[in-house]
Amino acid sequence: MVEVSVTNHDLLEQIYTIDSNKLQVDLNFERSHSGSTFLSRQYVSYPFHLGRTLNHLTPTGATAILQSCSGGLFEHERIGIKIHACSNTTAHIGNAAATIVHTMGNGYAFSSAHIEAESDAYLEYIPNLTILFPAARLVSEIEVVLHPGSIVVISDGYLSHDPDFSDSAFGFLDVKLTVYDEKRSLLVRDHFNIEGCIWNRKLSGLSGSFTAHGNIFVLAKDNDIKKLKYHLDNLITQIFNSCLRVDIGIGILPNRAGIVVRILSDGSALLRYVLSEVLKVLHQQIGNQIEVVLSS
């Protein structure tokens, strides 16, 4: 658990409790008789739009791209997303563009996602970057339920943006990831919160001179993650040797529930590059496992 600075935790706990059942997106992936994954249920309301599913990870997998019609997240907005992957499915959920969190007064925007992967399912939730404008205040909560043999991959990325170059800071960012097993026993809780004025101080050991940060969580309760970590360590060494303006760390999650890769970078383009390289390694190392599941 990472916790930086202090916001109003009583307020945050109230936010998590009140808004957790409001959904704008509800997706359910199932496996057909032919072995392919399809979207068996979809409910999508404003501000989202969902087009037809595509093939992305494998010929029998399903990719769903969420598009926003609203231009970003605004003060007092509440977004709720629910994604469920049935046994032996493989699915990728992303969005078409970065999400702007606009300037706010005293309020905040709240985003929640509930993700459940049944046995031997593979699910990626890879939203684009989140751009925090001056005085933007965002609370984000992701809850994941892992069943035996399932893998869930989640990424996030955040960039502070001051369009007027006035040294203005975002308000605060509070991000919480909670992971349970199929019996609702807690496996992992990762909690990060920071105020923009602290981020703008460019403190050593926190953000330094970097302007963007992101994470990739590979959540895999009953899968061997040592080999994947070995290959990710090699990737990180290659990136460091290339002298790119990034700082990367990798670690094993509590209860051996997976791996987390944390990234600080000089700008959004470099952050996206590193995230994509990590995903490439991930796909190479577990691609055969996905194909075995789908063909079983």
Secondary structure as UniProt FT lines:
FT   HELIX           9..19
FT   TURN            20..21
FT   STRAND          25..31
FT   TURN            33..34
FT   STRAND          37..44
FT   TURN            46..47
FT   STRAND          48..50
FT   TURN            59..60
FT   STRAND          62..68
FT   TURN            75..76
FT   STRAND          78..85
FT   TURN            87..88
FT   STRAND          90..95
FT   STRAND          99..101
FT   STRAND          109..117
FT   TURN            119..120
FT   STRAND          122..126
FT   STRAND          130..132
FT   TURN            134..135
FT   STRAND          137..146
FT   TURN            148..149
FT   STRAND          151..160
FT   TURN            163..164
FT   STRAND          172..181
FT   TURN            182..183
FT   STRAND          186..195
FT   HELIX           196..199
FT   TURN            200..201
FT   TURN            204..209
FT   STRAND          212..219
FT   TURN            221..222
FT   HELIX           226..241
FT   TURN            242..243
FT   STRAND          246..252
FT   HELIX           254..256
FT   STRAND          258..265
FT   HELIX           268..295
//
